[in-house]
Amino acid sequence: MAAPTTINPDDFLETPEGRVWTVERNEEAWRLSYAALERALELAPALMRVVVVCGIQGASKSTWIASQPASPSTIYFDAALPGVRHRAKVISIAQRLGSSVEAVWIDTPLDVAIERNAARSPDKVVPTPAIVAVAQQFEEPTAAEGFDHVAVFDGGR
């Protein structure tokens, strides 16, 4: 079975030695992610669907995406995207290029996400204060942002 098409800024931080994060590399990873989304939508068949999968780090966003069937008409954008302002650019790109855009929020308790994060390989562990900061600023996605549909999934208790 083919994997779903996914754009994740973290993928652009990967090196042969593992994931390397700096402010500059992170900014470039986001620029490349937005460009990859635009390119994918420009080259895609009609009736494309972008699914923005958001939630705190360690919520199991990538795991949820991996459980979805691959579809040539669906692109998953996998990132924390805690606030309306963080999701706006993905929504704007999708709408401008004629795609529907949906939100999937993986709602996971902070303690569960921190525990999952600690089990990651060392180069993929997110500092706990960063997870707490994202959790504190997280705004539930809504249709008012421009989403055609919003779904919430329980990320585990």
C-alpha positions in Angstrom: 0.0 0.0 0.0 1.4 3.4 -1.0 1.9 6.1 1.7 -0.3 9.2 1.7 1.2 12.3 0.1 2.5 14.4 3.0 4.2 17.7 3.4 6.0 18.2 6.7 8.4 21.0 7.4 10.4 18.7 9.6 11.3 16.6 6.6 13.3 19.6 5.2 15.4 19.6 8.4 16.7 16.1 7.8 20.4 15.6 7.0 22.4 12.3 6.6 23.3 12.7 10.3 19.6 13.1 11.4 17.3 16.1 11.9 19.2 19.4 12.5 17.2 22.4 13.8 18.4 26.0 13.7 16.3 29.2 13.3 17.6 29.6 9.8 17.1 26.0 8.8 13.5 26.1 10.2 12.7 29.3 8.3 13.9 27.6 5.1 12.0 24.4 5.9 8.8 26.3 6.1 9.5 28.2 2.8 10.2 24.9 1.1 7.0 23.3 2.6 4.9 26.1 1.2 6.6 25.9 -2.2 6.1 22.1 -2.2 2.4 22.5 -1.5 2.0 25.1 -4.3 4.0 22.8 -6.7 1.9 19.7 -5.8 -1.4 21.6 -6.3 -0.3 23.2 -9.5 0.7 19.7 -10.9 -2.3 17.9 -9.5 -5.5 16.7 -11.1 -8.7 18.7 -10.5 -10.6 18.2 -7.2 -7.6 18.3 -4.9 -8.1 18.2 -1.2 -5.6 19.5 1.3 -5.9 18.2 4.9 -4.1 20.3 7.5 -3.3 17.9 10.3 -2.5 20.0 13.4 -1.9 19.4 17.1 0.9 19.7 19.6 4.2 17.9 19.0 3.9 14.3 20.0 0.1 14.3 19.3 0.5 11.4 16.8 -0.3 13.5 13.7 2.1 11.6 11.5 0.8 8.3 12.9 -2.7 9.3 12.1 -1.8 10.3 8.5 0.0 7.0 8.0 -3.2 5.2 8.8 -5.1 7.0 6.0 -5.5 5.5 2.6 -3.3 7.0 -0.1 -5.2 9.1 -2.6 -3.8 10.9 -5.7 -6.2 13.8 -4.9 -5.3 14.3 -1.2 -2.3 16.1 0.3 -1.7 16.1 4.1 0.1 19.0 5.6 1.6 17.7 8.8 2.7 20.4 11.4 1.7 21.7 14.8 0.1 24.9 13.4 -1.2 25.9 16.8 -3.0 29.2 15.8 -5.2 30.7 13.2 -2.3 32.8 12.0 -0.1 29.7 11.6 -2.7 27.9 9.5 -3.6 30.9 7.3 -0.9 30.5 4.7 -1.7 26.8 4.0 -5.4 27.7 3.7 -4.6 30.6 1.4 -2.4 28.5 -0.9 -5.0 25.7 -1.1 -7.9 28.1 -1.8 -5.9 30.2 -4.4 -5.1 27.0 -6.3 -8.7 25.7 -6.2 -8.3 23.0 -3.6 -10.7 22.2 -0.8 -9.0 22.5 2.6 -9.9 20.6 5.7 -8.6 20.6 9.2 -7.9 17.5 11.3 -7.0 18.3 14.9 -5.3 15.5 16.8 -6.4 16.5 20.3 -3.8 15.0 22.7 -3.3 15.7 26.4 0.0 17.5 27.1 1.4 14.8 29.4 0.7 12.1 26.7 2.4 14.1 24.0 5.4 14.8 26.3 5.7 11.1 27.0 5.6 10.2 23.3 8.1 12.9 22.5 10.6 11.5 25.0 10.4 8.1 23.2 11.6 9.6 19.9 15.1 9.2 18.6 17.4 11.9 20.1 17.5 14.0 16.9 13.7 14.2 16.8 13.0 15.0 20.4 11.4 18.4 20.8 12.4 20.4 23.9 9.5 20.0 26.5 9.2 23.9 26.9 8.5 24.1 23.2 5.7 21.6 23.4 4.3 23.4 26.4 4.5 26.7 24.6 2.6 25.3 21.5 0.0 23.7 23.8 -0.6 27.1 25.5 -1.1 28.9 22.2 -3.2 26.2 20.5 -6.5 27.5 19.1 -9.0 24.9 18.0 -9.4 25.0 14.2 -12.7 26.3 12.9 -14.6 26.7 9.6 -14.4 30.5 10.2 -10.7 30.3 9.2 -11.6 29.0 5.8 -11.7 25.3 6.3 -14.4 23.4 4.3 -14.5 20.8 7.1 -13.0 20.4 10.6 -12.6 17.1 12.4 -11.2 16.4 15.8 -9.6 13.1 16.7 -8.7 11.9 20.2 -4.9 11.6 20.3 -4.9 9.2 23.2 -5.4 9.4 26.9 
